[in-house]
Amino acid sequence: MTLDDFNSYCAALPHTRYVVQWRGAHVWKVDTKVFAIGRFDAGEAERITFKCSWMSYDILKEQPGLRPAPHLASRGMPWIQRVSDESMDDAALRDYLTESHRLAAATLSRKRQRELGLHP
């Protein structure tokens, strides 16, 4: 997945905003909650980090090309980082980014979810 593909996909999800922080990381948020982080440093493979369920985390962390996300998983949070497409192609990554968006939105208050049209 290229940087443009990553940013375009995340931008198309509802109520997202984009910031560059943490030494150049491309950070995507649903309202105020982070759901995806991309690093695309010259000369290195892209690294895309996303939130997932604990069940997905337990499965994905053992797959080639995926690992527990540095700084997040070590704090007890179920975040995975894709460092290559060896076991997760771009289509599957897009599915996980969508789920990460949903999981992050679910942590917003019910009132805020209703204001954004994310909760009936």
DSSP file (Angstrom, degrees, kcal/mol; ACC not computed):
  #  RESIDUE AA STRUCTURE BP1 BP2  ACC     N-H-->O    O-->H-N    N-H-->O    O-->H-N    TCO  KAPPA ALPHA  PHI   PSI    X-CA   Y-CA   Z-CA
    1    1 A M              0   0    0      0, 0.0    45,-0.1     0, 0.0     2,-0.1   0.000 360.0 360.0 360.0 128.5    0.0    0.0    0.0
    2    2 A T     >  -     0   0    0      1,-0.1     4,-2.6    44,-0.0     5,-0.2  -0.352 360.0-107.0 -81.6 167.5    1.4    3.3   -1.0
    3    3 A L  H  > S+     0   0    0      1,-0.2     4,-2.9     2,-0.2     5,-0.2   0.919 122.5  50.2 -59.1 -44.7    1.3    6.5    1.1
    4    4 A D  H  > S+     0   0    0      2,-0.2     4,-2.7     1,-0.2     5,-0.2   0.912 110.8  49.0 -62.3 -42.3   -1.3    7.9   -1.2
    5    5 A D  H  > S+     0   0    0      2,-0.2     4,-2.5     1,-0.2     5,-0.2   0.931 113.0  47.9 -61.4 -45.7   -3.4    4.7   -1.1
    6    6 A F  H  X S+     0   0    0     -4,-2.6     4,-2.4     1,-0.2     5,-0.2   0.949 115.4  43.4 -60.0 -51.5   -3.3    4.7    2.7
    7    7 A N  H  X S+     0   0    0     -4,-2.9     4,-2.3     1,-0.2    -1,-0.2   0.892 114.3  50.4 -65.7 -39.2   -4.2    8.4    3.1
    8    8 A S  H  X S+     0   0    0     -4,-2.7     4,-1.2    -5,-0.2    -1,-0.2   0.919 112.0  47.5 -64.4 -43.1   -7.0    8.2    0.5
    9    9 A Y  H >X S+     0   0    0     -4,-2.5     4,-0.5    -5,-0.2     3,-0.5   0.950 114.4  45.1 -64.7 -48.3   -8.5    5.2    2.1
   10   10 A C  H >< S+     0   0    0     -4,-2.4     3,-1.2     1,-0.2    -1,-0.2   0.885 109.7  56.2 -63.4 -38.1   -8.5    6.6    5.6
   11   11 A A  H 3< S+     0   0    0     -4,-2.3     5,-0.3     1,-0.2    -1,-0.2   0.790 100.9  59.3 -64.2 -27.3   -9.8   10.0    4.4
   12   12 A A  H << S+     0   0    0     -4,-1.2    -1,-0.2    -3,-0.5    -2,-0.2   0.632  85.4  95.0 -79.0 -13.3  -12.8    8.2    2.8
   13   13 A L  S X< S-     0   0    0     -3,-1.2     3,-0.9    -4,-0.5    85,-0.0  -0.475  92.7 -83.4 -76.9 152.7  -13.9    6.8    6.2
   14   14 A P  T 3  S-     0   0    0      0, 0.0    -1,-0.1     0, 0.0    -2,-0.1  -0.272 100.4  -5.8 -65.1 136.2  -16.5    8.9    8.1
   15   15 A H  T 3  S+     0   0    0      1,-0.2    16,-2.0    15,-0.1     2,-0.2   0.835  89.6 156.3  56.4  42.7  -15.5   11.8   10.3
   16   16 A T  E <   -A   30   0A   0     -3,-0.9     2,-0.3    -5,-0.3    14,-0.2  -0.636  23.5-168.2 -96.4 156.7  -11.8   11.3    9.9
   17   17 A R  E     -A   29   0A   0     12,-2.2    12,-2.5    -2,-0.2     2,-0.4  -0.984  11.4-139.4-141.1 154.7   -9.0   13.9   10.3
   18   18 A Y  E     +A   28   0A   0     -2,-0.3     2,-0.3    10,-0.2    10,-0.2  -0.908  21.9 167.7-119.3 135.7   -5.4   13.7    9.5
   19   19 A V  E     -A   27   0A   0      8,-2.4     8,-2.9    -2,-0.4     2,-0.6  -0.982  29.2-135.5-139.7 153.9   -2.4   15.0   11.4
   20   20 A V  E     +A   26   0A   0     -2,-0.3     2,-0.3     6,-0.2     6,-0.2  -0.961  48.3 135.5-106.8 120.9    1.4   14.5   11.1
   21   21 A Q  E  >  +A   25   0A   0      4,-1.7     4,-2.2    -2,-0.6    -2,-0.0  -0.877  34.6  57.4-150.5-178.7    2.9   13.9   14.5
   22   22 A W  T  4 S-     0   0    0     -2,-0.3     3,-0.2     1,-0.2    -1,-0.2   0.951 130.5 -41.8  52.0  58.2    5.4   11.7   16.3
   23   23 A R  T  4 S-     0   0    0      1,-0.2    -1,-0.2    -3,-0.1    -2,-0.0   0.900 124.3 -34.5  58.4  47.6    8.3   12.5   14.0
   24   24 A G  T  4 S+     0   0    0      1,-0.3    16,-0.3    15,-0.0    -1,-0.2   0.566  89.9 152.4  92.7   9.8    6.5   12.5   10.7
   25   25 A A  E  <  -A   21   0A   0     -4,-2.2    -4,-1.7    -3,-0.2     2,-0.9  -0.497  47.3-126.6 -72.6 142.5    3.9    9.7   11.2
   26   26 A H  E     -AB  20  38A   0     12,-3.2    12,-2.7    -6,-0.2     2,-0.5  -0.819  35.1-168.5 -89.3 107.0    0.7   10.0    9.2
   27   27 A V  E     -AB  19  37A   0     -8,-2.9    -8,-2.4    -2,-0.9     2,-0.4  -0.864   9.8-164.1-109.6 128.3   -1.9    9.7   11.9
   28   28 A W  E     -AB  18  36A   0      8,-3.0     7,-2.8    -2,-0.5     8,-1.5  -0.927   9.9-175.7-113.2 134.7   -5.6    9.2   11.2
   29   29 A K  E     -AB  17  34A   0    -12,-2.5   -12,-2.2    -2,-0.4     2,-0.7  -0.935  28.3-138.6-127.3 148.2   -8.3    9.9   13.8
   30   30 A V  E >  S-AB  16  33A   0      3,-2.8     3,-2.3    -2,-0.3     2,-0.6  -0.954  87.4 -44.7-101.6 112.9  -12.0    9.5   14.0
   31   31 A D  T 3  S-     0   0    0    -16,-2.0    -2,-0.1    -2,-0.7   -14,-0.1  -0.540 128.9 -23.0  56.9-109.5  -12.9   12.7   15.7
   32   32 A T  T 3  S+     0   0    0     -2,-0.6     2,-0.5     2,-0.1    -1,-0.3   0.415 118.0  96.8-106.7   1.0  -10.3   12.7   18.5
   33   33 A K  E <  S-B   30   0A   0     -3,-2.3    -3,-2.8    68,-0.1     2,-0.2  -0.814  71.0-128.6-103.2 124.9   -9.5    8.9   18.6
   34   34 A V  E     +B   29   0A   0     -2,-0.5    -5,-0.3    -5,-0.3     3,-0.1  -0.444  34.8 161.9 -67.6 134.7   -6.5    7.5   16.7
   35   35 A F  E     +     0   0A   0     -7,-2.8    16,-0.9     1,-0.4     2,-0.3   0.519  62.5  23.7-127.3 -15.6   -7.3    4.5   14.5
   36   36 A A  E     -BC  28  50A   0     -8,-1.5    -8,-3.0    14,-0.2     2,-0.4  -0.988  52.5-170.8-154.3 143.1   -4.4    4.3   12.0
   37   37 A I  E     -BC  27  49A   0     12,-2.2    12,-3.4    -2,-0.3     2,-0.4  -0.998   9.8-169.4-134.5 128.8   -0.8    5.3   11.9
   38   38 A G  E     -BC  26  48A   0    -12,-2.7   -12,-3.2    -2,-0.4     2,-0.5  -0.966   7.1-170.3-122.1 136.7    1.4    5.1    8.8
   39   39 A R  E     + C   0  47A   0      8,-2.6     8,-2.5    -2,-0.4     2,-0.2  -0.994   8.0 173.7-122.8 127.2    5.2    5.6    8.5
   40   40 A F        +     0   0    0     -2,-0.5     2,-0.2   -16,-0.3     6,-0.1  -0.594  13.3 174.3-132.0  68.8    6.6    5.8    5.0
   41   41 A D    >   -     0   0    0      4,-0.3     3,-2.0    -2,-0.2    -2,-0.1  -0.565  40.9 -97.9 -82.3 140.8   10.3    6.6    5.5
   42   42 A A  T 3  S+     0   0    0      1,-0.3    -1,-0.1    -2,-0.2     3,-0.1  -0.287 108.0  14.7 -57.3 135.0   12.6    6.7    2.5
   43   43 A G  T 3  S+     0   0    0      1,-0.2     2,-0.3    -3,-0.1    -1,-0.3   0.456 111.9  91.8  80.8   0.8   14.5    3.5    2.1
   44   44 A E  S <  S-     0   0    0     -3,-2.0    -1,-0.2     3,-0.0     2,-0.1  -0.890  82.3-100.3-124.7 156.4   12.3    1.5    4.5
   45   45 A A        -     0   0    0     -2,-0.3    -4,-0.3     1,-0.1    39,-0.1  -0.405  50.6 -95.7 -67.6 149.8    9.2   -0.6    4.1
   46   46 A E        -     0   0    0     -6,-0.1     2,-0.5   -45,-0.1    -6,-0.2  -0.364  34.8-153.4 -64.6 148.4    6.0    1.1    4.9
   47   47 A R  E     -C   39   0A   0     -8,-2.5    -8,-2.6    -3,-0.1     2,-0.5  -0.982  11.6-174.9-126.4 118.4    4.7    0.4    8.4
   48   48 A I  E     -CD  38  82A   0     34,-1.9    34,-3.3    -2,-0.5     2,-0.4  -0.965   5.5-164.5-119.0 125.2    1.0    0.7    9.0
   49   49 A T  E     +CD  37  81A   0    -12,-3.4   -12,-2.2    -2,-0.5     2,-0.3  -0.886  12.6 169.9-114.1 137.2   -0.4    0.4   12.5
   50   50 A F  E     -CD  36  80A   0     30,-2.5    30,-2.6    -2,-0.4     2,-0.2  -0.984  33.1-112.3-146.6 155.1   -4.0   -0.3   13.4
   51   51 A K  E     + D   0  79A   0    -16,-0.9     2,-0.3    -2,-0.3    28,-0.2  -0.578  40.9 170.4 -82.4 147.9   -6.2   -1.1   16.4
   52   52 A C        -     0   0    0     26,-2.5    44,-0.0    -2,-0.2     2,-0.0  -0.935  37.2 -81.5-149.4 172.6   -7.9   -4.5   16.4
   53   53 A S     >  -     0   0    0     -2,-0.3     4,-2.7     1,-0.1     5,-0.1  -0.312  44.0-111.0 -70.6 162.1   -9.9   -6.9   18.6
   54   54 A W  H  > S+     0   0    0      2,-0.2     4,-2.5     1,-0.2     5,-0.2   0.874 119.4  54.1 -63.0 -36.4   -8.0   -9.0   21.1
   55   55 A M  H  > S+     0   0    0      2,-0.2     4,-1.5     1,-0.2    -1,-0.2   0.943 111.2  44.2 -63.6 -46.9   -8.9  -12.1   19.1
   56   56 A S  H  > S+     0   0    0      1,-0.2     4,-3.6     2,-0.2     5,-0.3   0.916 111.8  54.4 -62.2 -42.3   -7.5  -10.6   15.9
   57   57 A Y  H  X S+     0   0    0     -4,-2.7     4,-2.4     1,-0.2    -2,-0.2   0.927 105.8  51.6 -56.7 -47.5   -4.4   -9.4   17.9
   58   58 A D  H  < S+     0   0    0     -4,-2.5    -1,-0.2     1,-0.2     4,-0.2   0.834 118.0  38.6 -61.9 -32.7   -3.7  -12.9   19.2
   59   59 A I  H >< S+     0   0    0     -4,-1.5     3,-1.1    -3,-0.2     4,-0.2   0.925 117.5  46.9 -80.8 -49.2   -3.9  -14.3   15.7
   60   60 A L  H >< S+     0   0    0     -4,-3.6     3,-2.0     1,-0.2    -2,-0.2   0.834  98.3  67.4 -67.3 -34.9   -2.2  -11.5   13.7
   61   61 A K  T 3< S+     0   0    0     -4,-2.4    -1,-0.2    -5,-0.3    -2,-0.1   0.708 101.5  50.9 -62.4 -17.5    0.8  -11.0   16.0
   62   62 A E  T <  S+     0   0    0     -3,-1.1    -1,-0.3    -4,-0.2    -2,-0.2   0.482  90.1 101.5 -95.1  -4.4    2.1  -14.5   15.0
   63   63 A Q  S X  S-     0   0    0     -3,-2.0     3,-1.8    -4,-0.2    24,-0.1  -0.565  81.9-102.6 -87.0 143.8    1.9  -13.9   11.2
   64   64 A P  T 3  S+     0   0    0      0, 0.0    23,-0.6     0, 0.0    -1,-0.1  -0.364 108.3  23.3 -60.0 138.7    4.9  -13.1    9.0
   65   65 A G  T 3  S+     0   0    0      1,-0.2    18,-2.9    21,-0.2    19,-1.5   0.417 111.0  87.0  85.2  -1.9    5.0   -9.4    8.2
   66   66 A L  E <   +E   82   0A   0     -3,-1.8    -1,-0.2    16,-0.2    16,-0.2  -0.931  48.7 167.0-127.4 152.1    2.9   -8.4   11.2
   67   67 A R  E     -E   81   0A   0     14,-1.7    14,-3.1    -2,-0.3     2,-0.1  -0.987  47.1 -78.8-155.7 160.2    4.0   -7.6   14.8
   68   68 A P  E     -E   80   0A   0      0, 0.0    12,-0.3     0, 0.0     6,-0.0  -0.442  63.9-101.9 -58.7 136.0    2.6   -6.1   17.9
   69   69 A A    >>> -     0   0    0     10,-2.4     4,-2.3   -19,-0.2     3,-1.2  -0.435  36.3-115.2 -68.1 125.6    2.8   -2.4   17.4
   70   70 A P  T 345S+     0   0    0      0, 0.0    -1,-0.1     0, 0.0    -3,-0.0  -0.279  96.4  10.9 -57.0 145.4    5.7   -0.8   19.2
   71   71 A H  T 345S+     0   0    0      1,-0.2    -2,-0.1     0, 0.0     0, 0.0   0.141 129.8  54.9  72.6 -18.9    4.7    1.7   22.0
   72   72 A L  T X4>S+     0   0    0     -3,-1.2     5,-1.7     2,-0.1     3,-1.3   0.814 106.2  41.7-107.2 -54.9    1.1    0.6   21.9
   73   73 A A  G ><5S+     0   0    0     -4,-2.3     3,-1.9     1,-0.3     7,-0.0   0.850 109.4  61.7 -63.3 -32.6    1.0   -3.2   22.4
   74   74 A S  G 3 <S+     0   0    0     -5,-0.7    -1,-0.3     1,-0.3    -2,-0.1   0.689 101.0  54.7 -68.0 -15.3    3.7   -2.9   25.1
   75   75 A R  G < 5S-     0   0    0     -3,-1.3    -1,-0.3     2,-0.1    -2,-0.2   0.178 129.3 -96.5 -99.7  15.1    1.2   -0.8   27.0
   76   76 A G  T < 5S+     0   0    0     -3,-1.9    -3,-0.2     1,-0.3    -2,-0.1   0.710  82.3 132.6  82.2  20.9   -1.4   -3.5   26.9
   77   77 A M      < -     0   0    0     -5,-1.7     2,-1.9    -8,-0.1    -1,-0.3  -0.872  62.2-121.2-107.6 139.8   -3.3   -2.2   23.8
   78   78 A P        +     0   0    0      0, 0.0   -26,-2.5     0, 0.0     2,-0.4  -0.518  57.5 141.9 -82.4  80.1   -4.3   -4.5   20.9
   79   79 A W  E     -D   51   0A   0     -2,-1.9   -10,-2.4   -28,-0.2     2,-0.3  -0.959  31.9-160.2-120.3 138.4   -2.6   -2.7   18.1
   80   80 A I  E     -DE  50  68A   0    -30,-2.6   -30,-2.5    -2,-0.4     2,-0.5  -0.893   5.1-150.6-117.1 146.1   -0.8   -4.5   15.2
   81   81 A Q  E     -DE  49  67A   0    -14,-3.1   -14,-1.7    -2,-0.3     2,-0.6  -0.976   7.6-147.7-117.6 126.1    1.8   -3.1   12.8
   82   82 A R  E     +DE  48  66A   0    -34,-3.3   -34,-1.9    -2,-0.5   -16,-0.2  -0.828  22.0 170.3 -90.1 122.3    2.1   -4.4    9.2
   83   83 A V        +     0   0    0    -18,-2.9     2,-0.3    -2,-0.6   -17,-0.2   0.518  69.0   7.1-109.2 -10.8    5.7   -4.3    8.2
   84   84 A S        -     0   0    0    -19,-1.5     3,-0.4   -20,-0.1    -1,-0.3  -0.967  69.1-118.0-158.8 165.2    5.3   -6.2    4.9
   85   85 A D  S    S+     0   0    0     -2,-0.3   -20,-0.1     1,-0.2     5,-0.1   0.123  74.7 119.6 -93.3  22.8    2.5   -7.7    2.9
   86   86 A E  S    S+     0   0    0      1,-0.2    -1,-0.2   -23,-0.1   -21,-0.2   0.864  93.7   6.6 -56.6 -41.9    3.8  -11.2    3.3
   87   87 A S  S    S+     0   0    0    -23,-0.6     2,-0.4    -3,-0.4    -1,-0.2   0.416 130.0  54.3-124.6  -0.4    0.6  -12.5    5.1
   88   88 A M        -     0   0    0     -4,-0.2    -1,-0.2   -24,-0.1    -4,-0.0  -0.911  69.4-157.4-137.2 109.9   -1.8   -9.5    4.8
   89   89 A D     >  -     0   0    0     -2,-0.4     4,-2.3    -3,-0.1     5,-0.2  -0.222  37.2 -96.4 -77.6 174.7   -2.5   -8.1    1.4
   90   90 A D  H  > S+     0   0    0      1,-0.2     4,-2.5     2,-0.2     5,-0.2   0.838 122.3  56.6 -63.5 -34.2   -3.8   -4.6    0.8
   91   91 A A  H  > S+     0   0    0      2,-0.2     4,-1.7     1,-0.2    -1,-0.2   0.932 110.3  44.3 -63.9 -44.6   -7.5   -5.7    0.6
   92   92 A A  H  > S+     0   0    0      2,-0.2     4,-2.3     1,-0.2    -2,-0.2   0.895 111.2  54.9 -65.5 -39.3   -7.3   -7.3    4.0
   93   93 A L  H  X S+     0   0    0     -4,-2.3     4,-2.6     1,-0.2    -2,-0.2   0.916 105.3  52.5 -60.1 -42.8   -5.4   -4.3    5.4
   94   94 A R  H  X S+     0   0    0     -4,-2.5     4,-2.2     1,-0.2    -1,-0.2   0.904 108.0  51.9 -60.2 -40.4   -8.3   -2.1    4.2
   95   95 A D  H  X S+     0   0    0     -4,-1.7     4,-2.2     1,-0.2    -1,-0.2   0.920 111.0  47.1 -61.0 -43.4  -10.7   -4.3    6.1
   96   96 A Y  H  X S+     0   0    0     -4,-2.3     4,-2.6     2,-0.2    -2,-0.2   0.866 109.7  53.3 -68.3 -35.2   -8.7   -4.0    9.2
   97   97 A L  H  X S+     0   0    0     -4,-2.6     4,-2.2     2,-0.2    -1,-0.2   0.904 109.1  49.7 -64.3 -39.9   -8.4   -0.2    8.8
   98   98 A T  H  X S+     0   0    0     -4,-2.2     4,-2.1     2,-0.2    -2,-0.2   0.920 112.6  46.8 -63.1 -43.8  -12.2    0.0    8.6
   99   99 A E  H  X S+     0   0    0     -4,-2.2     4,-2.8     2,-0.2    -2,-0.2   0.882 109.7  53.7 -66.3 -37.9  -12.6   -2.2   11.7
  100  100 A S  H  X S+     0   0    0     -4,-2.6     4,-2.6     2,-0.2    -1,-0.2   0.908 107.5  51.5 -61.7 -41.8  -10.0    0.0   13.5
  101  101 A H  H  X S+     0   0    0     -4,-2.2     4,-2.6     2,-0.2    -2,-0.2   0.926 111.1  47.9 -58.7 -46.0  -12.1    3.0   12.6
  102  102 A R  H  X S+     0   0    0     -4,-2.1     4,-1.9     2,-0.2    -2,-0.2   0.917 112.0  49.0 -62.8 -44.3  -15.2    1.4   14.0
  103  103 A L  H  X S+     0   0    0     -4,-2.8     4,-0.5     2,-0.2    -1,-0.2   0.906 112.9  47.2 -63.1 -42.1  -13.4    0.3   17.2
  104  104 A A  H >< S+     0   0    0     -4,-2.6     3,-1.3     1,-0.2     4,-0.4   0.916 110.7  51.7 -66.1 -42.6  -12.0    3.8   17.8
  105  105 A A  H >< S+     0   0    0     -4,-2.6     3,-1.5     1,-0.3    -1,-0.2   0.851 101.6  62.2 -61.8 -33.9  -15.4    5.4   17.1
  106  106 A A  H 3< S+     0   0    0     -4,-1.9    -1,-0.3     1,-0.3    -2,-0.2   0.686  95.3  61.2 -67.2 -17.2  -16.9    3.1   19.7
  107  107 A T  T << S+     0   0    0     -3,-1.3    -1,-0.3    -4,-0.5    -2,-0.2   0.576  84.8  96.0 -86.8  -8.7  -14.7    4.7   22.4
  108  108 A L  S <  S-     0   0    0     -3,-1.5   -77,-0.0    -4,-0.4     5,-0.0  -0.416  93.6 -88.5 -71.0 156.0  -16.3    8.1   21.8
  109  109 A S     >  -     0   0    0      1,-0.1     4,-2.7    -2,-0.1     5,-0.2  -0.281  34.5-115.8 -61.2 153.4  -19.1    9.1   24.2
  110  110 A R  H  > S+     0   0    0      1,-0.2     4,-2.5     2,-0.2     5,-0.2   0.898 118.1  54.6 -57.2 -40.3  -22.6    8.0   23.0
  111  111 A K  H  > S+     0   0    0      1,-0.2     4,-2.4     2,-0.2    -1,-0.2   0.940 109.9  44.9 -59.8 -47.4  -23.5   11.6   22.8
  112  112 A R  H  > S+     0   0    0      1,-0.2     4,-1.9     2,-0.2     6,-0.2   0.891 110.6  54.3 -66.5 -38.6  -20.5   12.4   20.5
  113  113 A Q  H  X>S+     0   0    0     -4,-2.7     5,-3.1     1,-0.2     6,-0.9   0.917 110.5  46.8 -59.4 -42.8  -21.2    9.3   18.4
  114  114 A R  H ><5S+     0   0    0     -4,-2.5     3,-1.0     4,-0.2    -2,-0.2   0.915 108.9  54.4 -65.3 -42.6  -24.8   10.5   17.9
  115  115 A E  H 3<5S+     0   0    0     -4,-2.4    -1,-0.2     1,-0.3    -2,-0.2   0.860 113.3  43.0 -58.7 -35.5  -23.6   14.0   17.0
  116  116 A L  H 3<5S-     0   0    0     -4,-1.9    -1,-0.3    -5,-0.2    -2,-0.2   0.502 114.6-116.4 -88.4  -4.9  -21.4   12.5   14.3
  117  117 A G  T <<5S+     0   0    0     -3,-1.0    -3,-0.2    -4,-0.5    -2,-0.1   0.754  83.0 119.6  75.4  23.6  -24.1   10.1   13.1
  118  118 A L  S   <S+     0   0    0     -5,-3.1    -4,-0.2    -6,-0.2    -5,-0.1   0.522  71.8  39.6 -96.8  -7.9  -22.0    7.1   14.1
  119  119 A H              0   0    0     -6,-0.9    -2,-0.2    -9,-0.1    -1,-0.2  -0.993 360.0 360.0-143.5 131.7  -24.5    5.7   16.6
  120  120 A P              0   0    0      0, 0.0    -6,-0.0     0, 0.0    -1,-0.0   0.515 360.0 360.0 -66.7 360.0  -28.3    5.6   16.2
